[in-house]
Structures are given as C-alpha cells and as structure tokens.
Amino acid sequence: MCGGGNREARDRGHDVGRLINTLSHQLKRQMCIPEEEDSLTTNMQRLVLHYILFESLQRDIYQKDVEKEFQIRRSTATGTLQILEKNGFIIRQPVERDARLKKLVPTAKAEGVREHILEHIRYIEGLLTGNIPEEKLAVCREVMEQMSENLSVNEKKREEITDHE
C-alpha cells in the first residue's frame, strides 16, 4: 500500500482525484460536440486555436508556448497543431533569426471561427460556474492551481530521477 495515514484521510484524497476525473469527462462530453462549420472535433483543438488566435495578436506564438500553456507533451502539441494546420486553421511560418523555429500563425479561416469559439467557451464557462459565488470560485481556482503545481513539481522530480539513471 502506498503512503500511510488513516483511512479517512486517504479516502478524501482519492475523492479529489476521482472528482477531477469525473469533471474532466463531463467537460469533454460537453465540449466535444462535432460542429460541421469549423471541423474542430476536440476540446484541445478548440482551446489551442483560441490560445493562438488571441495570443498571436500580442506576440509571436511557438509550439513551446502551446506545450507550456496547456502543460502537454511535445508529441501531443505536435499532433494537435498538425491537425489545425491540415484543416487550414494555422500555418507554420519560418522565423528569420532561426530557420528551425516556426511561429504559429492563424489563417483567415481561423479568424472566421474566432467568435464561434468564444461563444462556446463562454457557454461552457457559464455552465461550470453557474450558481457559484465568486469568492468560492476564487478559492477553487487557487486550490486547483496549487494542485497543478504540486503535480508539476512531482513530475519534474520523476524526470530528474529518470535522467540520472
């Protein structure tokens, strides 16, 4: 058995992970309704395109930025970006200072679905946060950010151990 402590403390800890997993599945079911007009079939594609559309207004965006923003592996980011490129939502433009670098640029087609993506995200956010006071949402966000940080620290420790073996 992993860890110690009394059974109630362990059960509460398991409940948090289970609840997050349940919410994640529910959210994916709400977000993954295929829409003919924009051909974005996954939540991740919508979120990444939204990120590129809005961040690229202020600065150049690269694959590393997507990986960091969504805390996903390079292979996941590559696959998502390849689909967005194949479907005509982004192009990868070489950067003058470094030919290996390619910035992610939204196409006219992407610009055309910007408002649709925003509306859908607003709708889902409304479903998620409805009837929850702002103070409780603020605490929830803070706790979830700390949980994410806890997991990130643990991932880095595991990577360091693996790298030294």
C-alpha positions in Angstrom: 0.0 0.0 0.0 1.3 3.5 -0.9 1.6 6.1 1.9 0.4 5.9 5.4 -2.2 7.8 7.5 -5.7 6.9 8.5 -8.3 5.6 6.1 -10.5 8.7 6.1 -7.6 11.0 5.1 -6.7 8.6 2.2 -10.3 8.3 1.1 -10.7 12.1 1.0 -7.5 12.3 -1.1 -8.8 9.7 -3.5 -12.1 11.6 -3.8 -10.4 14.7 -5.1 -8.7 12.9 -7.9 -11.9 11.0 -8.8 -14.0 14.2 -8.7 -11.5 16.0 -11.0 -11.5 13.0 -13.4 -15.3 12.9 -13.4 -15.5 16.7 -14.1 -12.9 16.3 -16.9 -15.0 13.6 -18.6 -18.2 15.7 -18.2 -16.5 18.7 -19.6 -15.1 16.8 -22.6 -18.6 15.4 -23.4 -19.9 19.0 -23.4 -17.1 20.4 -25.5 -16.6 17.6 -28.0 -19.8 18.1 -30.0 -18.6 18.0 -33.6 -19.5 21.1 -35.5 -19.6 20.9 -39.2 -18.8 24.6 -39.9 -15.5 24.6 -38.1 -14.3 21.0 -38.2 -12.7 21.2 -34.8 -13.5 17.9 -33.3 -11.8 18.0 -29.9 -11.8 20.4 -27.0 -8.0 20.6 -27.2 -8.1 21.8 -30.8 -10.6 24.5 -29.8 -8.6 25.6 -26.8 -5.3 25.6 -28.7 -6.8 27.5 -31.6 -8.3 30.0 -29.2 -5.0 30.5 -27.5 -3.2 31.0 -30.8 -5.9 33.4 -32.1 -5.7 35.7 -29.1 -2.1 35.5 -28.0 -0.8 36.0 -31.6 -2.4 39.4 -31.6 0.2 40.5 -29.0 3.3 38.4 -29.7 4.7 35.5 -31.8 3.5 32.1 -30.7 5.5 28.9 -31.0 4.9 25.2 -30.3 6.8 25.5 -27.0 4.3 28.2 -25.9 1.4 25.8 -26.5 3.2 23.0 -24.6 3.8 25.2 -21.6 0.3 26.9 -21.6 -1.6 23.5 -21.6 1.1 21.5 -19.8 1.1 18.9 -22.6 4.0 16.9 -24.0 5.6 17.8 -27.3 4.0 14.8 -29.1 0.5 15.9 -28.0 1.2 19.5 -29.1 2.6 18.3 -32.4 -0.4 16.2 -33.1 -2.9 18.9 -32.3 -1.0 21.5 -34.3 -0.7 19.2 -37.3 -4.5 18.7 -37.3 -5.0 22.5 -37.1 -2.6 23.0 -39.9 -4.1 20.2 -42.0 -7.6 21.7 -41.5 -6.4 25.1 -42.6 -6.6 26.9 -39.3 -2.9 27.7 -38.8 0.3 27.9 -40.8 3.8 27.5 -39.5 6.0 30.4 -40.7 9.7 30.2 -40.5 11.4 32.8 -38.3 14.1 34.9 -39.9 16.5 34.8 -37.0 16.3 30.9 -36.7 15.2 28.7 -39.6 14.5 25.9 -37.2 11.8 28.0 -35.4 8.4 28.2 -36.8 5.8 30.6 -35.5 2.2 29.6 -35.4 0.0 32.0 -37.4 -3.8 31.8 -37.6 -5.3 31.8 -41.1 -8.3 33.7 -42.4 -10.3 30.5 -41.8 -9.3 30.6 -38.1 -10.2 34.2 -37.9 -13.7 33.3 -39.2 -14.4 30.9 -36.3 -13.0 33.2 -33.6 -16.4 34.4 -32.4 -17.9 30.9 -32.5 -15.1 29.5 -30.3 -15.5 32.4 -27.9 -19.3 31.9 -27.7 -18.8 28.2 -27.0 -16.2 28.8 -24.3 -18.4 31.4 -22.6 -21.3 29.0 -22.7 -19.3 26.2 -21.1 -17.8 28.5 -18.5 -21.4 29.6 -17.6 -22.4 26.0 -17.2 -19.4 25.3 -15.0 -19.6 28.3 -12.8 -23.4 28.9 -12.6 -24.8 29.4 -9.1 -21.3 29.5 -7.5 -20.4 32.7 -5.7 -17.3 34.5 -7.0 -15.5 34.1 -3.6 -15.8 30.3 -3.8 -14.7 30.3 -7.5 -11.6 32.3 -6.5 -10.7 29.7 -3.8 -11.4 26.9 -6.2 -9.1 28.4 -8.8 -6.4 28.9 -6.2 -6.7 25.3 -4.9 -6.7 23.9 -8.5 -3.6 25.9 -9.4 -1.8 24.6 -6.3 -2.8 21.1 -7.1 -1.4 21.5 -10.6 1.8 23.0 -9.2 2.1 20.0 -6.8 1.8 17.6 -9.7 4.3 19.6 -11.8 6.9 19.5 -9.0 6.4 15.8 -8.7 6.7 15.3 -12.5 10.0 17.3 -12.5 11.4 15.1 -9.7 10.5 11.9 -11.5 12.1 13.3 -14.7 15.3 14.1 -12.8 15.4 10.6 -11.3 14.9 9.1 -14.8 17.5 11.3 -16.3 20.1 10.2 -13.8 19.6 6.5 -14.2 
